[in-house]
Amino acid sequence: MSRPAPARGTRPRNRRALIVAAAVELFHRVGYAGVSMSDIAAAVNVAPSALYRHFPGKTDLFVAAARAALVPTAECLAASDAWSLDELARELAAVTLDHREAGVLWQREARLLPLDLRREVRGDLREVARVLTARIARYRPDVGPEQADLLSWSALAALSSVSFHPLRPARFDAVLADVVERVIGAPVADAAGTGGPGTGAGLVPRTRRERVLREASGLFSARGFAAVTVDDIGEAVGIAGPSVYHHFPGKQDLLLAALDRGNEWLWMELDIALAAAHDEADALRRLLDSFVRLATLRHDLVDTVLGDLRQLPEADRQRALQAQHDYVTEWTELLRAVRPDLDAVAARVRVLALLMIVNDGAQTPHLARRPGFPAAIRSVAAHLLGVDPHRP
């Protein structure tokens, strides 16, 4: 949230905190790659040299901003030992809506950091998840440690989803609190079970163009578009970087190709779910099944389709944003047919939370590598939607 900058030439005692607050807002709104130290200096009305008295460079400032963005949630959880589940859900929703920038910083922009600094930021998040897991274990004596851990990370993903959209439904705090409470209260399949999705280690495409697209998509998802070079893509494929240009004119073309591939996959699965469904609840179940499968097998494509599109040319960006909007609308209208008590915006908030829960879970290694993960995350998501996860 924006704060007025102090008058130029003054030296407020909390200048470092003001710098970090301005950085949080700019990194959330513009993105790490698009923000300079001069931009942050202008936001707090100081010369750029003043920033370097507090931070050696932009990377250090981003780490401070990302860690600071998690502090309100950590403080909320630290105070929650005696709270009921309802109180915890309400307080977490309130603090999240007061600090909506946090999710984008630690979930998307932190990918651009060097690995050691990424781990530092992730360490703070793991501590938050650990405390929330302990609270859930107390509320839910019926679940084991791994199930409580899954519910914890799912609740944090649902909370972070509001960082990625501007929706503001009526009584947003109550809507978000209900989402959190439903996630924590979900009947979760055995996350440590041996069921698994029935897949192997996987094979790579035989044609070089497809290998280039596969590796580029994975790198964009793991590191962020701005941090990936053509040489990185070439190295991942096992070819010289310039050889990538034999298949794609440039990085943006690769991003567009990955975006088109992911969009077509999502829309085809949606079309199949609608065509095979007995009713709207069955369509939601089928759609959820397909989304969990895609996120589990190719979370990089889901990340591309639902992720940050600022790197695209304006016409392509608008086309992709419209596809995003329409895809979420299909989910939302199905949900409203099943849950007529929800208005359009409140239903959309739930759908966006669900998509974040599944995709973030698939990108959290210690969750995704559990054999029972697909069934477990599906049961959490189905409970959030309010549908029976089992087909009639």
C-alpha positions in Angstrom: 0.0 0.0 0.0 1.4 3.4 -1.0 2.6 5.8 1.6 3.4 9.5 1.2 7.1 10.2 0.7 8.9 12.4 3.2 9.9 15.9 2.1 13.2 16.0 0.1 16.1 16.9 2.3 14.6 15.6 5.5 16.1 12.6 7.3 13.3 10.6 8.9 14.5 8.1 11.5 12.6 5.3 9.8 14.1 6.0 6.3 15.2 2.4 5.9 11.6 1.2 6.7 10.2 3.7 4.2 12.6 2.5 1.5 11.6 -1.1 2.1 7.9 -0.2 2.0 8.3 1.7 -1.3 10.3 -1.2 -2.7 7.5 -3.7 -1.7 4.9 -1.6 -3.5 7.0 -1.1 -6.7 8.2 -4.7 -6.9 4.6 -5.9 -6.6 3.3 -3.4 -9.2 6.1 -3.3 -11.8 8.1 -6.5 -11.1 11.7 -6.9 -10.0 13.1 -6.7 -13.5 11.3 -3.5 -14.2 12.3 -1.5 -11.1 15.5 0.4 -10.7 17.1 1.8 -7.6 16.3 5.3 -9.0 12.6 4.4 -9.2 12.7 3.4 -5.5 14.7 6.5 -4.6 12.1 8.7 -6.4 9.3 7.0 -4.5 10.8 8.0 -1.1 12.0 11.4 -2.5 15.7 10.9 -2.0 18.7 10.7 -4.3 19.7 7.2 -5.4 22.9 7.5 -3.4 20.9 7.6 -0.2 19.6 4.1 -0.9 23.1 2.7 -1.1 23.7 3.8 2.5 21.2 1.2 3.5 21.4 -1.5 0.8 24.4 -2.5 -1.4 22.1 -3.0 -4.4 18.7 -3.9 -5.8 19.0 -7.6 -5.0 19.7 -6.9 -1.4 16.8 -4.4 -1.2 14.5 -7.0 -2.9 15.4 -9.7 -0.3 14.7 -7.2 2.5 11.4 -6.3 0.8 10.3 -9.9 0.3 11.2 -10.8 3.9 9.4 -7.7 5.3 6.3 -8.6 3.3 6.0 -11.9 5.2 6.4 -10.3 8.7 2.7 -9.3 9.2 1.6 -12.9 8.5 4.3 -14.3 10.8 3.3 -11.9 13.6 -0.3 -12.9 13.1 0.5 -16.5 13.5 2.8 -15.9 16.5 -0.2 -14.3 18.3 -2.6 -17.1 17.3 -1.8 -19.8 19.8 -5.1 -19.5 21.7 -7.4 -18.6 18.8 -10.1 -20.7 17.4 -10.0 -21.8 13.7 -12.6 -19.1 12.9 -10.5 -16.4 14.6 -7.4 -17.5 12.9 -9.0 -17.5 9.4 -10.5 -14.0 10.0 -7.2 -12.6 11.3 -5.1 -14.1 8.4 -7.6 -12.8 5.9 -7.5 -9.3 7.4 -3.7 -9.1 7.5 -3.4 -10.5 4.0 -5.8 -7.9 2.6 -3.8 -5.2 4.4 -0.6 -6.4 2.8 -1.8 -7.8 -0.6 1.7 -7.3 -2.2 3.3 -10.1 -0.3 2.3 -13.1 -2.5 3.7 -11.7 -5.7 7.1 -11.0 -4.1 7.8 -14.3 -2.4 6.0 -16.5 -5.0 6.8 -14.9 -8.4 9.4 -12.2 -8.2 11.7 -14.2 -5.8 12.4 -16.6 -8.7 14.7 -14.0 -10.2 17.0 -14.1 -7.2 20.3 -16.2 -7.1 19.6 -19.6 -5.6 21.1 -18.9 -2.2 19.0 -15.7 -1.7 15.9 -17.5 -3.0 16.5 -20.1 -0.3 16.8 -17.3 2.3 13.4 -15.9 1.3 11.9 -19.4 1.1 13.3 -20.1 4.6 11.1 -17.4 6.0 8.1 -18.8 4.2 8.8 -22.3 5.5 8.9 -21.0 9.0 5.5 -19.4 8.5 4.1 -22.7 7.1 5.6 -24.6 10.0 3.8 -22.5 12.6 0.5 -22.7 10.6 1.0 -26.5 10.4 1.2 -26.7 14.2 -2.0 -24.7 14.5 -3.8 -26.9 12.0 -2.6 -30.1 13.8 -4.3 -28.7 16.9 -7.6 -27.9 15.1 -7.5 -31.1 13.1 -6.5 -34.1 15.3 -7.9 -36.3 12.6 -5.1 -35.5 10.2 -1.5 -36.7 10.2 1.6 -34.4 10.0 2.0 -34.6 6.2 -1.7 -33.8 5.8 -1.5 -30.9 8.1 1.5 -29.6 6.2 -0.4 -29.9 2.9 -3.3 -27.9 4.4 -0.9 -25.3 5.7 0.7 -24.7 2.3 -2.7 -24.8 0.6 -4.1 -22.1 3.0 -1.0 -19.9 2.3 -1.4 -20.3 -1.4 -5.1 -19.4 -1.2 -4.2 -16.2 0.8 -1.5 -15.3 -1.7 -3.9 -15.5 -4.6 -5.3 -12.1 -3.8 -1.9 -10.6 -4.5 -2.3 -11.5 -8.2 -5.7 -9.9 -9.0 -7.4 -6.6 -8.2 -10.8 -8.1 -7.3 -12.5 -6.5 -4.3 -15.8 -8.3 -3.6 -18.2 -7.0 -0.9 -17.1 -8.1 2.5 -13.8 -9.4 1.1 -12.4 -10.2 4.5 -15.3 -12.6 5.1 -15.0 -14.1 1.7 -11.3 -14.8 2.1 -11.7 -16.0 5.7 -14.3 -18.5 4.4 -11.8 -19.7 1.8 -9.1 -20.2 4.4 -11.5 -22.0 6.8 -12.7 -24.4 4.1 -9.2 -25.2 3.0 -8.0 -25.9 6.6 -11.2 -28.0 7.2 -10.9 -30.0 4.0 -11.1 -33.8 4.2 -7.8 -34.6 2.7 -6.8 -37.8 1.0 -3.6 -39.5 2.4 -0.8 -37.3 1.2 1.7 -39.9 2.2 -0.1 -42.8 0.4 1.1 -44.8 -2.5 -1.7 -44.1 -4.9 0.1 -41.6 -7.1 -0.9 -40.5 -10.6 0.3 -43.6 -12.4 3.1 -41.8 -14.2 6.7 -42.6 -14.9 9.8 -40.5 -14.9 8.8 -39.1 -18.3 10.5 -38.9 -21.7 11.7 -35.9 -23.7 10.5 -35.0 -27.2 12.7 -36.3 -30.0 12.5 -33.2 -32.2 14.8 -30.4 -31.4 12.2 -27.6 -31.7 10.0 -29.4 -29.1 13.0 -29.9 -26.8 13.8 -26.2 -27.0 10.2 -25.3 -26.2 10.0 -27.8 -23.3 13.2 -26.6 -21.7 12.5 -22.9 -22.2 9.0 -23.3 -20.6 10.6 -25.0 -17.6 13.2 -22.3 -17.2 10.8 -19.5 -17.5 8.7 -21.0 -14.8 11.6 -21.8 -12.5 13.6 -18.6 -12.8 11.3 -16.0 -14.4 11.4 -14.8 -18.0 13.8 -11.9 -17.4 16.4 -14.1 -15.7 16.6 -16.7 -18.5 19.0 -16.2 -21.4 19.1 -17.9 -24.8 22.4 -19.5 -23.7 20.6 -21.0 -20.7 18.0 -22.5 -23.0 20.7 -23.9 -25.3 22.6 -25.4 -22.5 19.5 -27.1 -21.1 18.8 -28.6 -24.6 22.5 -29.5 -25.2 23.1 -27.1 -28.0 24.8 -23.8 -28.5 22.7 -20.8 -27.5 22.6 -19.2 -30.9 21.2 -22.5 -32.3 17.9 -21.7 -30.5 17.3 -19.1 -33.2 17.1 -21.8 -35.8 13.7 -22.7 -34.2 12.4 -19.5 -32.7 13.3 -15.9 -33.6 13.7 -14.9 -29.9 12.8 -15.4 -26.3 9.4 -13.7 -26.6 8.5 -16.0 -29.4 9.3 -19.0 -27.1 7.2 -17.5 -24.4 4.3 -17.0 -26.8 4.7 -20.6 -28.1 4.6 -21.9 -24.5 1.6 -19.7 -23.7 -0.3 -21.0 -26.8 0.6 -24.6 -25.9 -0.7 -24.2 -22.3 -3.8 -22.3 -23.4 -4.8 -24.9 -25.9 -4.3 -27.7 -23.5 -6.4 -26.0 -20.8 -9.2 -25.2 -23.2 -9.2 -28.7 -24.7 -9.5 -30.2 -21.3 -12.3 -27.8 -20.4 -14.1 -28.7 -23.6 -13.8 -32.4 -22.8 -15.0 -31.9 -19.3 -18.1 -30.0 -20.5 -18.9 -32.5 -23.2 -18.7 -35.5 -20.9 -20.4 -34.0 -17.8 -23.8 -35.1 -16.4 -24.3 -31.7 -14.8 -22.4 -28.7 -13.6 -21.1 -30.4 -10.4 -19.8 -33.3 -12.5 -18.2 -30.8 -15.0 -16.4 -29.1 -12.1 -15.1 -32.5 -10.8 -13.9 -33.4 -14.3 -12.3 -30.0 -14.8 -10.6 -30.2 -11.5 -9.2 -33.7 -12.3 -7.8 -32.4 -15.6 -6.3 -29.3 -14.0 -4.6 -31.3 -11.2 -3.2 -33.7 -13.9 -1.8 -30.8 -16.0 -0.4 -28.9 -13.0 1.3 -32.1 -11.7 2.8 -33.1 -15.1 3.5 -29.7 -16.6 3.2 -27.0 -14.0 5.4 -24.8 -16.1 2.7 -24.5 -18.8 0.1 -23.7 -16.2 2.5 -21.1 -14.7 2.9 -19.5 -18.1 -0.8 -19.3 -18.9 -1.9 -18.0 -15.4 1.3 -16.0 -14.7 3.0 -12.7 -15.4 2.4 -11.5 -19.0 4.2 -8.1 -18.8 7.1 -9.3 -21.0 4.8 -9.7 -24.0 4.1 -7.1 -26.7 0.9 -5.2 -25.9 -1.4 -6.9 -28.5 -0.2 -10.4 -27.4 -0.5 -9.5 -23.8 -4.1 -8.3 -24.2 -5.0 -11.5 -26.1 -3.4 -13.6 -23.3 -5.2 -11.7 -20.6 -8.5 -12.2 -22.3 -7.8 -15.9 -22.6 -7.0 -16.0 -18.8 -10.2 -14.1 -18.0 -12.4 -16.3 -20.2 -10.9 -19.5 -18.8 -11.5 -18.4 -15.2 -15.0 -17.3 -16.2 -15.9 -20.8 -17.3 -14.9 -22.2 -13.9 -16.7 -19.4 -12.2 -20.0 -19.9 -14.0 -19.9 -23.7 -13.3 -19.3 -22.9 -9.6 -22.2 -20.4 -9.4 -24.5 -23.1 -10.9 -23.4 -25.4 -8.1 -23.3 -22.6 -5.4 -26.1 -20.1 -6.4 -25.5 -18.4 -3.0 -22.2 -17.0 -4.4 -22.1 -13.8 -6.4 -19.9 -13.6 -9.4 -17.0 -11.9 -7.8 -17.0 -14.0 -4.6 -17.1 -17.2 -6.8 -14.2 -15.9 -8.9 -12.1 -15.3 -5.8 -12.6 -18.9 -4.9 -11.7 -20.2 -8.3 -8.5 -18.1 -8.4 -7.6 -19.4 -4.9 -8.2 -23.0 -6.2 -6.0 -22.5 -9.2 -3.2 -21.1 -7.0 -3.5 -23.9 -4.5 -3.1 -26.6 -7.1 -0.4 -24.9 -9.1 1.6 -23.7 -6.1 1.4 -27.1 -4.5 2.7 -28.7 -7.7 5.7 -26.3 -7.6 6.5 -27.0 -3.9 8.9 -29.9 -4.2 8.4 -31.6 -0.8 4.6 -31.7 -1.5 4.7 -32.6 -5.2 7.1 -35.6 -4.7 4.7 -37.3 -2.3 3.1 -40.2 -4.2 -0.4 -39.3 -2.9 -0.1 -35.6 -3.8 -2.6 -35.4 -6.7 -5.4 -37.1 -4.8 -4.7 -35.0 -1.7 -4.6 -31.6 -3.5 -7.7 -32.6 -5.4 -9.7 -33.3 -2.2 -8.7 -30.0 -0.8 -9.7 -28.1 -4.0 -13.0 -30.0 -4.3 -13.9 -29.1 -0.7 -13.2 -25.4 -1.5 -15.6 -25.6 -4.5 -18.2 -27.4 -2.4 -18.4 -30.5 -4.6 -18.1 -34.2 -3.8 -14.7 -35.2 -5.2 -16.1 -38.6 -6.2 -18.0 -39.0 -9.5 -21.5 -40.4 -9.2 
